[in-house]
Amino acid sequence: MDFSAINIRYGELAGTECCLSCGGALNYAKPKTGEVCVDLGSGRGTDVLRMADEVGDTGFIYGIDISDGMLEKARQNAAKFEIGNVRFLKCELEKIDLQDGIADLVISNCTINHAADKKSVWSEVYRILKKGGRFVVSDIYATSPVPEIYRNDPAAVAECWAGAVTRVEYLKTLQDQGFTGIEIIEESKPYQKGNAEVASLTIAGKKPSGGCCCEK
Ligand SMILES: C[S@@+](CC[C@H](N)C(=O)[O-])C[C@H]1O[C@@H](n2cnc3c(N)ncnc32)[C@H](O)[C@@H]1O
């Protein structure tokens, strides 16, 4: 995929205070002492640094992002606050540069909508989670399919609306991937963003622990 539009948009936003989130994933995720957590689309690193504090010295947090500007800002913030149990990696959500089964928790805030291949993203989330690991993701869905003309427009995708899929497609992808206990924790009323009507949601689920055939 060509990430130049994302790099331009988020390179410009990296140095601002503008809010980039669309939900409260981290408020529900509750990282625990010693856990390994991953933030997909970590932006300026705000949620990574918060989680680093919550998991303590025995835990570790990885931030994943594709924007050089955002990665630089996130690394500067970690250095400024002398936070050592974090690492920011440049990679695509569809091909996460982390080993299988590394994470207790994956969070993401307003990022997965940007990805061209959502199935690959969720397959990667499943792969990097430990058995029994969980995800809490805030994201955007479209109330009706976004026309192809916008879907293939990188600038519109970078603006957090043209890449949005419908709620039905969103849930189906998670179910097909094999996640269990899928739960919508919060959901907004529909609103207009760019040329699409969208809504925000925060959704959670887990990778089965593999211990019981009737596990929910
Ligand atoms: C709307 S911002 C959200 C940042 C942060 N999660 C927050 O809530 O402040 C989306 C972030 O995802 C990153 N991003 C977008 N598409 C990506 C992709 N395919 N792979 C990795 N990072 C991506 C962008 O560079 C940007 O930093």
The ligand as a MOL file (V3000), in Angstrom:
LIG
                    3D

  0  0  0     0  0            999 V3000
M  V30 BEGIN CTAB
M  V30 COUNTS 27 29 0 0 0
M  V30 BEGIN ATOM
M  V30 1 C -6.1700 8.9410 13.9960 0
M  V30 2 S -4.4960 8.5980 14.4130 0 CHG=1
M  V30 3 C -4.7210 7.8960 16.0480 0
M  V30 4 C -3.4970 7.9880 16.9060 0
M  V30 5 C -3.6610 7.4840 18.3450 0
M  V30 6 N -4.1640 6.1170 18.3700 0
M  V30 7 C -4.5740 8.3700 19.1340 0
M  V30 8 O -5.7010 7.9630 19.4880 0
M  V30 9 O -4.1630 9.5060 19.4260 0 CHG=-1
M  V30 10 C -4.1100 7.1640 13.4300 0
M  V30 11 C -2.6610 6.7190 13.5240 0
M  V30 12 O -2.5440 5.4740 12.8160 0
M  V30 13 C -1.4170 5.4850 11.9710 0
M  V30 14 N -1.7200 4.5860 10.8410 0
M  V30 15 C -2.6710 4.7500 9.9110 0
M  V30 16 N -2.7010 3.7110 9.0650 0
M  V30 17 C -1.7360 2.8600 9.4750 0
M  V30 18 C -1.2770 1.5960 8.9970 0
M  V30 19 N -1.8350 0.9980 7.9390 0
M  V30 20 N -0.2680 0.9920 9.6540 0
M  V30 21 C 0.2980 1.5820 10.7570 0
M  V30 22 N -0.1000 2.7790 11.2480 0
M  V30 23 C -1.1110 3.4110 10.6220 0
M  V30 24 C -1.2450 6.9490 11.5840 0
M  V30 25 O 0.0690 7.2420 11.2030 0
M  V30 26 C -1.6690 7.6690 12.8670 0
M  V30 27 O -0.5830 7.9020 13.7360 0
M  V30 END ATOM
M  V30 BEGIN BOND
M  V30 1 1 1 2
M  V30 2 1 2 3
M  V30 3 1 2 10
M  V30 4 1 3 4
M  V30 5 1 4 5
M  V30 6 1 5 6
M  V30 7 1 5 7
M  V30 8 2 7 8
M  V30 9 1 7 9
M  V30 10 1 10 11
M  V30 11 1 11 12
M  V30 12 1 11 26
M  V30 13 1 12 13
M  V30 14 1 13 14
M  V30 15 1 13 24
M  V30 16 1 14 15
M  V30 17 1 14 23
M  V30 18 2 15 16
M  V30 19 1 16 17
M  V30 20 1 17 18
M  V30 21 2 17 23
M  V30 22 1 18 19
M  V30 23 2 18 20
M  V30 24 1 20 21
M  V30 25 2 21 22
M  V30 26 1 22 23
M  V30 27 1 24 25
M  V30 28 1 24 26
M  V30 29 1 26 27
M  V30 END BOND
M  V30 END CTAB
M  END
